[in-house]
Amino acid sequence: MFKLNGTIFMPPVLTLIGIPGLESVQFWIGIPFCAMYIIALFGNFLLLVIIKSERSLHEPMYLFLAMLGATDIALSTCILPKMLGIFWFHLSDIYFDACLFQMWLIHTFQCIESGILLAMALDRYVAICFPLRHATIFTLKLLTQIGVGVTLRAALLVAPCLILIKCRLKHFRTTVVSHSYCEHMAIVKLAAEDIRVNKICGLFVAFTILGFDIIFITLSYIRIFITVFNLPQREARLKAFNTCIAHICVFLEFYLLGFFSFFTHRFGFHIPPYIHILLSNLYLLVPPLLNPIVYGVKTKQIRDRVSKVFHSKDSS
């Protein structure tokens, strides 16, 4: 590590401080975070096992749910082990390249999750608005293409943010990251150079992926609601709407938390830093925790299968 004119040239190691302002109570904050992580892992693994073992659940809606569960497991695992290492064992150092890799993984999985939510909305749109064509449109081949497509889209669009940090930013004011994980803007703000290009790239990726997805999800649900409310029978309207409730809850939870965290981080100058960091942490930890619970409660097939699993264990 070389110092030049008060700046640090290409630091090999960064230091994550956790939650600035709450360092003295981070040990206790780690306990509910660890509980959330364990519940999220258990719930999503259970969801994956149930969908894989139950042939009646090998339908587009549940296969997309399995993709969502796998993404939630990967996303929370990218963050929690290192975060708990900071909170409990003061393992705050992280290699610069490892930090960039963690940043790329986190933002890639966030974008994959957004893409899967869009695919689930389109699945519900076709199922309700064009029910006779649903089976011919959402084939296994299309599901595979969607899975590969949302993954490649996320990985390729997030990669320039990583490359710009690695290639453009050589001098840093400090190596201390005021965050509990490697987030794009938290790393960029360490630089002692012009970071406008990096900021523009980050905003471009956020609005290209999340903005695009939320617009098309919203348009899909407007069309779904119009179709549902035009159904002649009340029972048919309730049945159609009931198939969308779980996805709507997951959609609102993911995007409302995301946009609240995004705007407070960039424009909430009078909000204490620890509020920003806590919101960022909850944005990444709450959806993996709640998604399997929401679908388990609202989806009868999954609820029945879960009750069979635990009932058979009790009987034995």
Backbone bond lengths (Angstrom), bond angles and torsions (degrees), N, CA, C in turn:
res aa  C-N    CA-C-N  psi(-1)  N-CA   C-N-CA  omega(-1)  CA-C   N-CA-C  phi
1 M - - - 1.471 - - 1.533 108.46 -
2 F 1.341 117.00 123.48 1.457 121.43 -178.62 1.518 110.00 -113.56
3 K 1.358 115.39 138.55 1.455 120.67 177.56 1.519 109.52 -104.16
4 L 1.332 115.85 134.01 1.456 121.09 -179.06 1.526 108.62 -139.25
5 N 1.372 115.19 118.49 1.467 120.73 179.88 1.535 112.36 52.08
6 G 1.320 116.53 41.18 1.460 120.67 177.31 1.515 114.64 81.25
7 T 1.342 117.32 1.33 1.469 120.53 177.93 1.523 109.36 -111.45
8 I 1.310 115.58 162.45 1.462 121.61 -178.86 1.517 108.17 -106.42
9 F 1.325 116.82 127.21 1.456 121.48 -177.15 1.530 109.83 -92.76
10 M 1.328 115.44 119.58 1.467 123.60 174.72 1.542 112.15 46.23
11 P 1.323 118.52 67.15 1.475 120.15 -178.39 1.530 110.88 -64.70
12 P 1.334 117.89 132.62 1.472 119.67 179.10 1.529 112.79 -77.53
13 V 1.349 116.15 -23.28 1.469 120.83 -175.34 1.524 108.91 -132.38
14 L 1.350 115.55 139.21 1.460 121.99 172.79 1.524 108.89 -113.67
15 T 1.327 115.58 161.96 1.459 121.13 179.52 1.525 109.56 -121.09
16 L 1.325 116.80 118.70 1.461 122.45 175.96 1.526 107.96 -91.09
17 I 1.328 117.01 122.42 1.469 118.73 -175.23 1.523 112.97 -91.00
18 G 1.326 117.24 -5.97 1.468 119.56 -179.44 1.512 111.02 92.18
19 I 1.313 116.65 -120.31 1.464 122.09 179.70 1.519 108.31 -111.21
20 P 1.340 118.04 103.46 1.472 120.06 -176.32 1.520 111.85 -60.62
21 G 1.320 115.01 130.44 1.457 121.01 -178.85 1.511 113.64 96.03
22 L 1.325 116.49 -15.60 1.474 120.37 179.97 1.530 111.43 -122.21
23 E 1.339 116.62 24.31 1.464 119.72 -176.94 1.529 112.20 -58.25
24 S 1.347 117.08 -33.69 1.468 120.31 -175.42 1.529 112.44 -71.86
25 V 1.330 117.67 -20.44 1.475 120.10 -177.90 1.525 112.03 -116.44
26 Q 1.343 116.20 11.74 1.468 118.84 -178.40 1.527 112.53 -62.38
27 F 1.316 117.02 -31.60 1.467 119.87 178.25 1.524 110.33 -57.41
28 W 1.334 116.62 -43.62 1.467 120.89 -177.52 1.528 111.14 -75.96
29 I 1.333 116.90 -33.18 1.467 119.65 176.53 1.525 110.27 -64.19
30 G 1.331 116.01 -32.69 1.464 120.02 -179.62 1.521 113.49 -63.80
31 I 1.333 117.62 -25.86 1.475 120.17 -177.42 1.535 111.63 -65.92
32 P 1.356 119.92 -53.75 1.473 117.70 176.61 1.526 112.98 -64.88
33 F 1.340 117.78 -31.98 1.458 119.92 177.14 1.528 110.46 -63.80
34 C 1.328 116.26 -42.23 1.466 120.27 178.43 1.530 110.38 -64.72
35 A 1.339 117.06 -41.02 1.474 120.86 177.92 1.533 110.68 -62.08
36 M 1.339 116.28 -42.60 1.470 120.09 177.85 1.519 110.78 -61.33
37 Y 1.322 116.87 -41.08 1.467 121.67 -179.59 1.529 111.27 -64.12
38 I 1.332 116.05 -45.43 1.474 119.95 -179.49 1.524 110.91 -63.42
39 I 1.342 116.02 -44.46 1.474 119.97 179.00 1.529 110.74 -63.78
40 A 1.342 116.29 -40.67 1.473 120.70 179.12 1.525 110.64 -63.19
41 L 1.335 117.35 -44.59 1.461 120.38 178.20 1.516 111.07 -61.86
42 F 1.338 116.45 -47.98 1.458 120.65 -178.57 1.528 110.87 -61.52
43 G 1.339 116.75 -48.17 1.463 120.73 -177.63 1.510 112.42 -62.53
44 N 1.321 117.81 -44.31 1.461 120.46 -177.65 1.522 112.03 -73.26
45 F 1.337 117.43 -37.66 1.471 119.36 175.35 1.533 110.38 -63.81
46 L 1.325 116.93 -42.00 1.462 120.63 177.69 1.520 110.82 -61.05
47 L 1.310 116.39 -42.18 1.458 121.84 177.95 1.526 110.94 -60.40
48 L 1.333 116.51 -45.09 1.464 120.35 179.78 1.525 111.47 -63.89
49 V 1.328 116.56 -42.29 1.471 120.31 -179.71 1.528 110.52 -64.20
50 I 1.329 117.14 -43.52 1.463 121.36 -179.39 1.522 110.65 -63.85
51 I 1.320 117.44 -45.95 1.476 120.11 -179.17 1.523 110.86 -65.19
52 K 1.330 117.33 -37.93 1.477 120.35 179.82 1.527 111.41 -69.10
53 S 1.338 117.16 -39.71 1.468 119.98 -173.20 1.523 113.47 -84.03
54 E 1.322 117.99 -22.49 1.472 121.53 -176.54 1.529 109.67 -99.95
55 R 1.321 117.22 108.57 1.461 121.38 -175.22 1.529 111.93 -64.19
56 S 1.324 117.25 -29.40 1.469 119.46 179.54 1.526 112.46 -67.05
57 L 1.333 116.21 -15.80 1.465 120.27 179.17 1.529 112.24 -95.27
58 H 1.332 117.43 6.12 1.469 120.21 178.54 1.528 109.78 -82.97
59 E 1.315 114.66 58.69 1.460 122.90 178.47 1.525 108.17 -120.59
60 P 1.354 117.83 160.42 1.467 119.94 -175.32 1.523 114.65 -51.72
61 M 1.346 117.32 -44.78 1.459 119.63 -176.71 1.529 111.56 -59.29
62 Y 1.339 116.78 -42.73 1.463 120.61 -177.52 1.521 111.61 -78.97
63 L 1.337 117.81 -30.92 1.465 119.66 176.38 1.529 110.53 -68.51
64 F 1.333 116.71 -37.92 1.465 119.34 173.01 1.527 110.29 -63.50
65 L 1.321 116.84 -37.90 1.459 120.93 178.17 1.530 110.59 -63.79
66 A 1.342 116.39 -37.83 1.465 120.10 176.28 1.531 110.65 -63.90
67 M 1.339 117.20 -41.06 1.472 120.55 175.84 1.526 110.53 -60.66
68 L 1.326 115.73 -41.61 1.467 120.61 179.59 1.528 110.47 -63.48
69 G 1.344 116.31 -42.83 1.457 120.53 179.19 1.521 112.38 -63.14
70 A 1.344 116.68 -42.70 1.470 120.30 178.25 1.527 110.83 -63.96
71 T 1.335 116.92 -39.95 1.469 121.07 178.11 1.520 110.83 -65.15
72 D 1.336 117.45 -40.69 1.467 120.88 178.79 1.529 111.32 -63.17
73 I 1.326 116.99 -40.07 1.469 120.39 177.97 1.526 110.15 -62.15
74 A 1.335 115.20 -46.87 1.471 119.65 -178.88 1.527 111.40 -64.59
75 L 1.341 117.00 -42.96 1.463 121.10 -177.59 1.522 111.40 -63.17
76 S 1.334 117.27 -49.02 1.466 119.76 -177.99 1.531 111.41 -67.58
77 T 1.349 117.30 -31.46 1.459 120.62 -179.93 1.528 111.64 -73.42
78 C 1.330 117.00 -25.66 1.472 120.38 174.97 1.523 111.68 -65.71
79 I 1.325 116.91 -25.12 1.461 120.81 -169.33 1.525 113.03 -107.87
80 L 1.341 116.09 -51.09 1.472 120.21 -165.95 1.516 115.11 -64.46
81 P 1.339 121.23 -46.36 1.470 118.26 -177.44 1.525 113.01 -56.47
82 K 1.337 116.92 -45.74 1.472 119.62 179.37 1.528 110.46 -67.93
83 M 1.336 117.30 -40.30 1.460 120.64 -179.95 1.526 110.94 -61.26
84 L 1.326 116.98 -44.25 1.461 120.12 178.78 1.525 111.28 -67.39
85 G 1.338 116.59 -31.85 1.459 119.78 174.66 1.524 111.25 -62.05
86 I 1.342 116.25 -37.04 1.478 120.66 177.24 1.524 110.11 -69.89
87 F 1.331 117.14 -46.86 1.464 121.57 -174.88 1.524 112.77 -67.70
88 W 1.327 116.19 -40.95 1.469 119.95 -170.52 1.523 114.41 -100.96
89 F 1.343 117.30 -33.86 1.473 119.57 -172.11 1.529 112.85 -120.78
90 H 1.357 116.49 6.44 1.464 121.94 177.85 1.534 112.37 56.98
91 L 1.328 115.71 34.66 1.475 121.24 176.63 1.526 108.27 -90.03
92 S 1.318 114.89 73.26 1.461 119.66 -170.70 1.528 113.87 -90.36
93 D 1.327 118.50 -16.39 1.461 120.53 -178.37 1.531 111.27 -77.68
94 I 1.327 114.54 143.45 1.456 120.79 176.52 1.520 108.11 -147.57
95 Y 1.325 116.62 135.84 1.459 119.94 178.33 1.528 109.65 -60.33
96 F 1.329 116.37 144.13 1.462 121.88 -176.87 1.529 110.97 -56.50
97 D 1.333 116.54 -47.27 1.468 119.75 -179.45 1.527 111.58 -66.58
98 A 1.338 116.95 -35.50 1.464 120.22 177.25 1.525 110.35 -66.72
99 C 1.335 116.41 -35.19 1.464 120.85 177.92 1.530 110.31 -65.81
100 L 1.344 116.34 -43.53 1.463 119.83 177.38 1.529 111.04 -63.15
101 F 1.325 116.39 -38.09 1.471 119.83 178.99 1.524 110.91 -66.10
102 Q 1.345 116.29 -42.14 1.463 119.59 176.63 1.524 110.69 -61.64
103 M 1.341 116.64 -42.74 1.462 121.15 177.88 1.526 110.66 -58.22
104 W 1.326 115.91 -46.35 1.473 120.47 -179.30 1.529 110.81 -63.02
105 L 1.326 117.57 -43.56 1.466 121.20 179.46 1.526 111.14 -62.28
106 I 1.331 116.63 -46.80 1.465 120.66 -176.42 1.526 110.62 -61.29
107 H 1.331 116.68 -50.85 1.463 119.61 -177.08 1.535 111.65 -70.32
108 T 1.333 116.59 -30.94 1.471 119.45 176.13 1.519 110.84 -65.69
109 F 1.331 117.50 -46.41 1.465 120.23 -179.77 1.530 111.66 -67.19
110 Q 1.335 117.07 -33.56 1.468 119.48 174.21 1.528 110.37 -60.26
111 C 1.320 116.46 -45.32 1.465 121.00 -178.75 1.522 111.59 -69.36
112 I 1.342 117.41 -35.48 1.470 120.54 175.89 1.527 109.67 -62.99
113 E 1.333 116.67 -43.17 1.466 120.43 179.18 1.525 111.09 -60.67
114 S 1.324 116.44 -41.42 1.458 120.44 177.77 1.524 110.69 -62.55
115 G 1.337 116.71 -42.00 1.464 120.47 178.83 1.521 112.43 -64.32
116 I 1.327 116.98 -37.91 1.467 120.45 178.69 1.532 110.19 -67.40
117 L 1.327 117.15 -39.84 1.467 120.04 176.77 1.527 111.08 -61.87
118 L 1.338 117.00 -37.14 1.466 120.38 175.23 1.526 110.56 -64.32
119 A 1.333 116.79 -44.52 1.462 120.49 179.21 1.527 111.38 -61.94
120 M 1.332 117.05 -38.74 1.469 120.76 178.17 1.525 111.13 -65.83
121 A 1.343 116.59 -37.39 1.467 119.98 177.84 1.526 110.68 -66.06
122 L 1.337 116.92 -41.27 1.465 120.49 178.43 1.525 111.00 -66.34
123 D 1.330 116.20 -36.07 1.468 120.54 176.20 1.524 110.80 -61.52
124 R 1.331 116.89 -45.01 1.479 120.31 178.35 1.533 110.75 -66.60
125 Y 1.337 116.47 -36.04 1.472 120.49 178.91 1.528 110.76 -61.44
126 V 1.331 116.20 -47.97 1.473 119.72 -179.38 1.530 110.29 -68.17
127 A 1.354 117.19 -40.73 1.466 120.99 -177.75 1.521 112.02 -62.76
128 I 1.334 117.89 -34.02 1.463 121.15 -176.06 1.529 111.77 -94.23
129 C 1.325 116.69 -40.21 1.466 119.81 -176.12 1.525 112.68 -86.00
130 F 1.336 117.76 -30.13 1.473 122.10 179.76 1.534 109.39 -134.63
131 P 1.334 117.62 62.81 1.471 120.37 -172.90 1.525 114.30 -59.74
132 L 1.321 118.08 -33.84 1.468 120.53 -177.79 1.530 112.20 -71.99
133 R 1.307 117.08 -20.61 1.461 120.65 -177.79 1.528 112.54 -101.96
134 H 1.332 116.76 -2.16 1.467 119.65 -174.14 1.522 112.40 -60.37
135 A 1.330 117.30 -46.85 1.470 120.87 -176.55 1.524 112.13 -65.24
136 T 1.332 116.64 -33.31 1.469 119.40 -178.91 1.525 111.90 -80.56
137 I 1.335 117.05 -25.90 1.469 119.79 179.62 1.527 110.99 -83.12
138 F 1.333 117.00 -51.69 1.458 120.80 -176.39 1.533 110.31 -90.63
139 T 1.327 114.40 73.23 1.465 121.42 177.08 1.532 109.38 -84.56
140 L 1.343 115.63 168.72 1.463 120.34 177.93 1.530 110.77 -61.33
141 K 1.338 116.23 -34.76 1.463 120.04 178.29 1.529 110.89 -63.33
142 L 1.341 116.24 -43.96 1.463 119.62 179.46 1.518 110.89 -65.21
143 L 1.337 117.47 -40.79 1.467 120.43 178.73 1.526 110.63 -59.88
144 T 1.336 116.64 -42.57 1.464 120.58 178.35 1.520 110.63 -63.03
145 Q 1.332 116.21 -43.37 1.470 120.43 179.49 1.529 111.12 -63.47
146 I 1.332 116.96 -39.59 1.463 120.31 178.24 1.529 110.37 -64.43
147 G 1.341 116.54 -44.81 1.465 120.41 179.27 1.523 111.99 -59.61
148 V 1.328 116.18 -46.25 1.465 120.44 178.92 1.527 110.17 -67.11
149 G 1.334 116.39 -40.22 1.461 121.03 -177.44 1.516 113.35 -63.76
150 V 1.351 117.50 -47.47 1.472 119.26 -178.63 1.534 110.74 -68.00
151 T 1.348 116.78 -31.08 1.465 119.97 178.24 1.525 110.81 -69.28
152 L 1.341 116.87 -47.72 1.461 120.47 179.94 1.526 111.23 -65.48
153 R 1.339 116.59 -40.87 1.460 120.01 178.72 1.521 110.73 -57.40
154 A 1.333 116.22 -47.39 1.461 120.45 -178.60 1.526 111.39 -65.65
155 A 1.335 116.84 -49.05 1.462 120.93 -175.88 1.521 111.69 -62.12
156 L 1.345 116.91 -42.28 1.463 120.73 -176.00 1.529 112.08 -75.24
157 L 1.330 117.89 -36.76 1.463 119.61 -178.74 1.530 112.35 -76.05
158 V 1.334 117.35 -29.51 1.468 119.81 179.08 1.532 111.00 -79.94
159 A 1.335 116.78 -27.97 1.469 120.97 -175.96 1.529 113.96 -54.70
160 P 1.362 120.55 -41.27 1.478 119.00 179.44 1.527 113.98 -58.44
161 C 1.344 118.21 -31.75 1.470 120.22 177.28 1.528 110.27 -61.44
162 L 1.326 115.90 -42.19 1.463 121.32 178.44 1.527 110.47 -66.77
163 I 1.347 116.38 -44.99 1.471 120.97 -177.39 1.527 111.14 -64.60
164 L 1.342 116.90 -40.14 1.468 119.98 -179.98 1.530 111.72 -64.57
165 I 1.332 117.20 -38.34 1.468 119.52 176.51 1.525 110.21 -64.59
166 K 1.314 115.53 -45.34 1.471 120.92 -175.69 1.526 111.77 -67.85
167 C 1.326 117.08 -37.99 1.469 120.49 -173.13 1.525 113.99 -94.80
168 R 1.330 118.33 -31.04 1.468 121.13 -174.37 1.524 112.95 -93.30
169 L 1.330 116.94 -39.70 1.462 120.14 -170.66 1.528 110.02 -95.93
170 K 1.323 114.98 111.57 1.472 120.58 -178.12 1.534 112.44 -111.19
171 H 1.337 116.90 -28.22 1.450 120.90 -176.46 1.530 110.40 -114.89
172 F 1.325 115.58 132.22 1.456 121.95 -175.58 1.522 110.14 -125.08
173 R 1.339 115.33 140.38 1.463 120.24 178.49 1.520 111.41 -70.33
174 T 1.328 116.01 -34.31 1.465 121.49 -176.94 1.521 109.00 -152.68
175 T 1.315 116.18 163.09 1.467 120.77 175.39 1.527 111.31 -107.22
176 V 1.329 116.27 6.15 1.467 120.94 -177.58 1.531 109.33 -93.01
177 V 1.315 116.52 118.08 1.468 122.95 -179.92 1.523 108.37 -95.31
178 S 1.321 116.94 118.01 1.471 121.23 -178.83 1.519 109.95 -81.12
179 H 1.310 115.11 63.94 1.468 120.56 -177.92 1.518 108.09 -159.22
180 S 1.332 115.97 166.85 1.463 119.94 178.67 1.525 112.25 -99.84
181 Y 1.333 117.32 -3.80 1.462 121.70 171.54 1.527 107.96 -150.67
182 C 1.309 116.93 171.67 1.466 121.30 -175.61 1.521 110.12 -84.66
183 E 1.310 115.20 96.64 1.464 122.60 178.65 1.518 109.21 -101.82
184 H 1.326 117.11 147.82 1.465 121.60 -171.70 1.530 113.00 -53.27
185 M 1.336 116.65 -57.56 1.464 119.33 -175.95 1.527 112.32 -67.85
186 A 1.328 117.35 -30.10 1.466 119.98 178.36 1.524 110.66 -63.57
187 I 1.337 117.52 -35.93 1.467 121.34 178.08 1.520 110.38 -77.23
188 V 1.327 117.05 -44.25 1.470 121.71 -177.79 1.526 110.92 -59.26
189 K 1.326 117.72 -38.98 1.470 121.18 -176.95 1.527 113.02 -68.96
190 L 1.331 117.53 -10.27 1.470 119.89 176.35 1.522 111.53 -75.44
191 A 1.329 117.26 -20.57 1.464 121.34 -171.37 1.525 111.76 -70.89
192 A 1.323 115.10 148.01 1.464 121.64 176.39 1.525 110.55 -99.33
193 E 1.322 117.26 17.06 1.463 122.56 -177.25 1.531 109.51 -118.17
194 D 1.325 115.77 178.87 1.459 121.77 178.89 1.528 109.07 -68.27
195 I 1.331 116.80 121.50 1.471 120.23 -175.49 1.526 112.35 -112.50
196 R 1.331 117.05 14.18 1.463 119.43 -177.19 1.520 112.17 -61.01
197 V 1.334 117.16 -40.99 1.471 120.55 179.90 1.525 110.15 -62.50
198 N 1.335 116.64 -41.56 1.471 120.42 179.02 1.521 111.31 -64.35
199 K 1.343 116.46 -40.95 1.468 119.99 178.27 1.524 111.25 -63.34
200 I 1.340 115.66 -44.17 1.464 120.26 -179.67 1.520 110.41 -62.79
201 C 1.322 116.44 -41.56 1.475 120.23 179.12 1.531 110.73 -61.89
202 G 1.339 116.81 -44.43 1.458 120.21 179.44 1.518 112.28 -62.43
203 L 1.337 116.20 -43.24 1.468 119.92 178.42 1.522 111.13 -66.71
204 F 1.331 116.73 -38.29 1.468 120.71 179.14 1.528 110.81 -61.14
205 V 1.332 116.51 -45.62 1.463 120.49 179.77 1.527 110.52 -63.81
206 A 1.347 116.47 -44.79 1.467 120.32 -178.48 1.523 111.42 -60.81
207 F 1.333 117.10 -46.73 1.462 119.67 -176.84 1.529 112.09 -78.31
208 T 1.337 117.75 -29.74 1.459 120.23 178.22 1.523 110.89 -66.69
209 I 1.330 116.16 -43.25 1.473 119.57 -177.14 1.522 110.98 -89.45
210 L 1.326 117.59 -62.70 1.461 120.01 -175.37 1.529 111.16 -66.62
211 G 1.339 116.67 -41.32 1.464 119.78 179.01 1.513 112.34 -63.70
212 F 1.323 116.71 -46.44 1.462 121.92 177.31 1.528 110.89 -58.30
213 D 1.337 115.57 -47.53 1.467 120.34 -176.19 1.522 111.94 -64.29
214 I 1.335 116.00 -45.39 1.468 118.44 -176.29 1.528 111.24 -66.96
215 I 1.333 117.65 -33.38 1.471 120.50 177.26 1.524 110.24 -64.45
216 F 1.319 117.32 -47.02 1.465 119.87 -176.69 1.527 112.12 -73.76
217 I 1.341 117.59 -31.62 1.466 119.50 174.35 1.525 109.71 -64.58
218 T 1.324 116.03 -44.32 1.469 120.61 179.48 1.527 111.08 -62.07
219 L 1.333 117.36 -45.44 1.471 120.84 178.11 1.523 111.30 -61.96
220 S 1.334 116.91 -39.07 1.469 120.48 178.40 1.520 110.90 -61.30
221 Y 1.342 115.94 -43.14 1.465 118.74 -177.15 1.523 112.54 -75.44
222 I 1.310 117.65 -28.51 1.469 118.95 172.53 1.520 109.70 -61.84
223 R 1.338 115.46 -45.34 1.476 119.60 178.84 1.527 111.23 -66.16
224 I 1.341 117.22 -37.84 1.467 121.10 178.26 1.529 110.26 -63.28
225 F 1.333 117.10 -46.98 1.466 120.58 -178.94 1.524 111.56 -62.55
226 I 1.331 117.46 -39.27 1.465 120.40 177.47 1.527 110.38 -61.60
227 T 1.323 116.58 -44.57 1.469 121.03 179.74 1.526 111.19 -65.23
228 V 1.341 116.29 -44.27 1.469 120.33 -177.67 1.525 110.90 -64.15
229 F 1.319 117.67 -44.74 1.466 120.67 -177.64 1.529 112.57 -70.40
230 N 1.337 116.32 -16.86 1.465 119.97 177.39 1.524 113.03 -89.49
231 L 1.340 116.82 -4.29 1.467 119.26 177.12 1.526 109.34 -67.82
232 P 1.336 117.74 139.97 1.472 119.74 -173.27 1.526 113.91 -72.79
233 Q 1.339 117.62 -32.96 1.462 120.61 -174.14 1.527 111.24 -100.47
234 R 1.338 115.30 138.83 1.466 120.28 -178.91 1.527 111.05 -64.36
235 E 1.348 116.52 -39.08 1.471 120.37 -179.71 1.522 111.04 -62.50
236 A 1.344 115.90 -40.35 1.470 120.03 179.35 1.529 110.74 -65.89
237 R 1.341 116.83 -38.34 1.464 120.34 178.55 1.527 110.83 -64.09
238 L 1.338 115.72 -44.87 1.468 119.72 -179.54 1.521 111.57 -64.73
239 K 1.339 116.41 -40.75 1.463 120.34 -179.43 1.524 110.71 -64.92
240 A 1.343 116.34 -43.83 1.468 120.16 179.97 1.518 110.71 -65.36
241 F 1.325 116.49 -43.98 1.458 120.07 -178.22 1.524 110.81 -67.49
242 N 1.328 117.52 -34.05 1.457 121.76 -178.28 1.527 112.20 -63.50
243 T 1.357 116.47 -30.34 1.462 119.24 178.81 1.529 112.09 -70.41
244 C 1.338 117.41 -13.78 1.468 121.44 -177.23 1.522 113.60 -103.62
245 I 1.344 117.35 -14.40 1.468 119.78 -170.76 1.523 111.83 -59.71
246 A 1.342 117.39 -45.94 1.461 120.26 -177.53 1.524 110.63 -61.46
247 H 1.337 116.25 -43.41 1.465 118.89 -179.55 1.520 111.49 -66.17
248 I 1.325 117.40 -38.51 1.464 120.81 178.32 1.531 110.21 -61.68
249 C 1.330 116.77 -43.20 1.470 120.65 179.13 1.527 110.91 -61.61
250 V 1.329 116.37 -45.87 1.467 120.71 -179.75 1.526 110.60 -65.37
251 F 1.320 116.35 -41.18 1.465 122.57 178.86 1.533 110.76 -60.32
252 L 1.331 117.34 -48.84 1.463 121.26 -179.21 1.522 111.60 -65.19
253 E 1.324 115.35 -42.44 1.469 120.21 -178.94 1.536 110.65 -62.30
254 F 1.335 117.48 -43.65 1.464 121.55 -177.61 1.525 111.75 -68.36
255 Y 1.337 116.95 -49.24 1.468 119.91 -173.34 1.526 112.75 -79.78
256 L 1.331 118.33 -36.17 1.466 118.99 178.76 1.522 111.21 -65.44
257 L 1.335 116.74 -44.57 1.461 120.26 175.93 1.524 110.81 -62.85
258 G 1.339 115.76 -40.94 1.459 120.39 -178.52 1.512 112.79 -63.79
259 F 1.332 117.06 -49.13 1.459 119.97 -178.23 1.526 111.66 -69.66
260 F 1.334 117.14 -35.03 1.460 119.84 177.61 1.525 110.12 -63.70
261 S 1.345 115.91 -44.55 1.461 120.37 177.73 1.525 111.37 -64.71
262 F 1.340 116.76 -42.68 1.466 122.49 -178.12 1.534 111.21 -60.99
263 F 1.320 116.75 -49.06 1.464 119.62 -174.80 1.533 112.59 -75.19
264 T 1.333 117.67 -34.71 1.465 118.13 176.96 1.524 110.71 -68.34
265 H 1.345 116.32 -33.63 1.465 120.41 -179.11 1.525 111.01 -68.28
266 R 1.344 117.17 -35.33 1.459 120.51 -174.90 1.521 114.05 -97.72
267 F 1.339 117.18 -29.40 1.460 119.00 -173.50 1.527 113.76 -122.43
268 G 1.327 117.37 -7.23 1.465 119.55 -178.56 1.512 111.51 -88.66
269 F 1.339 116.11 66.68 1.463 120.98 -173.43 1.526 112.15 -66.77
270 H 1.327 117.41 -23.95 1.462 120.16 -177.68 1.535 112.08 -95.47
271 I 1.319 116.58 0.85 1.466 120.47 178.38 1.526 108.41 -89.04
272 P 1.329 118.80 133.61 1.473 120.79 -179.18 1.526 111.75 -57.01
273 P 1.354 118.24 144.59 1.472 121.58 -177.33 1.525 113.30 -56.39
274 Y 1.345 117.15 -35.52 1.461 118.03 -177.43 1.534 111.87 -65.74
275 I 1.344 117.13 -26.86 1.461 119.90 174.95 1.525 110.05 -67.13
276 H 1.348 116.28 -43.42 1.468 120.44 177.18 1.525 110.90 -56.73
277 I 1.336 115.67 -48.33 1.464 120.02 -174.41 1.529 110.49 -68.68
278 L 1.331 117.31 -41.84 1.461 120.00 177.94 1.525 111.45 -61.14
279 L 1.341 116.66 -41.84 1.467 120.55 177.69 1.526 111.09 -63.19
280 S 1.337 116.23 -41.78 1.465 119.80 178.16 1.525 110.90 -62.43
281 N 1.323 116.40 -41.97 1.468 120.05 178.91 1.526 111.35 -64.42
282 L 1.333 115.80 -44.87 1.468 119.35 -178.93 1.521 111.13 -66.32
283 Y 1.331 117.16 -35.44 1.465 120.70 178.08 1.528 111.09 -58.71
284 L 1.347 117.00 -35.52 1.455 120.18 -178.40 1.527 113.10 -90.16
285 L 1.341 117.63 -19.08 1.468 120.20 -175.66 1.523 113.63 -101.70
286 V 1.333 117.24 -31.02 1.467 119.35 -175.92 1.532 113.13 -69.86
287 P 1.360 120.03 -46.95 1.467 118.20 179.55 1.532 114.58 -56.86
288 P 1.358 120.79 -46.11 1.469 118.63 176.16 1.523 113.54 -60.27
289 L 1.341 116.49 -29.39 1.473 120.48 178.19 1.523 111.29 -73.92
290 L 1.332 116.82 -45.72 1.463 120.78 -171.72 1.533 114.35 -84.94
291 N 1.336 117.57 -29.87 1.466 119.11 -174.34 1.531 113.70 -54.77
292 P 1.348 119.36 -51.53 1.473 117.86 178.99 1.524 112.99 -65.86
293 I 1.343 117.01 -30.54 1.464 119.94 178.48 1.519 110.23 -67.74
294 V 1.347 116.33 -45.86 1.473 121.01 -179.79 1.517 110.46 -60.35
295 Y 1.328 117.08 -48.37 1.464 119.85 -178.49 1.522 111.62 -70.62
296 G 1.343 116.17 -33.34 1.462 118.64 177.91 1.518 112.51 -66.36
297 V 1.340 116.32 -36.11 1.469 120.68 -179.40 1.527 111.24 -78.46
298 K 1.342 117.48 -41.68 1.458 121.22 -171.32 1.525 114.63 -90.13
299 T 1.353 118.69 -14.21 1.467 121.05 -177.21 1.523 109.53 -107.72
300 K 1.313 116.84 114.54 1.464 121.82 -172.43 1.525 111.58 -62.21
301 Q 1.345 116.99 -42.29 1.464 119.58 -177.54 1.529 111.44 -61.01
302 I 1.337 116.41 -42.81 1.460 120.12 179.74 1.521 110.15 -70.66
303 R 1.330 116.78 -41.17 1.464 121.22 179.70 1.535 110.56 -60.76
304 D 1.319 116.58 -43.34 1.463 120.23 179.74 1.522 111.42 -65.38
305 R 1.335 115.59 -40.20 1.464 119.36 -179.36 1.529 111.30 -66.92
306 V 1.341 116.79 -40.44 1.469 120.54 178.33 1.528 110.39 -63.22
307 S 1.341 116.37 -42.53 1.468 119.26 179.25 1.528 110.87 -64.56
308 K 1.345 117.69 -34.05 1.477 120.72 176.82 1.518 110.60 -65.20
309 V 1.334 116.23 -43.14 1.468 120.74 -179.12 1.519 110.46 -59.47
310 F 1.346 117.05 -49.76 1.458 119.81 -177.03 1.522 111.96 -75.42
311 H 1.335 117.14 -29.80 1.459 119.45 177.64 1.528 110.46 -67.79
312 S 1.344 116.40 -40.28 1.464 119.47 179.81 1.517 110.77 -66.65
313 K 1.361 116.74 -34.70 1.468 119.75 176.79 1.521 111.26 -66.18
314 D 1.346 115.88 -41.31 1.464 120.06 179.10 1.520 111.22 -64.38
315 S 1.336 115.15 -39.40 1.474 119.76 -178.46 1.514 111.85 -65.89
316 S 1.383 114.64 -38.58 1.458 118.00 -179.77 1.517 111.59 -75.40
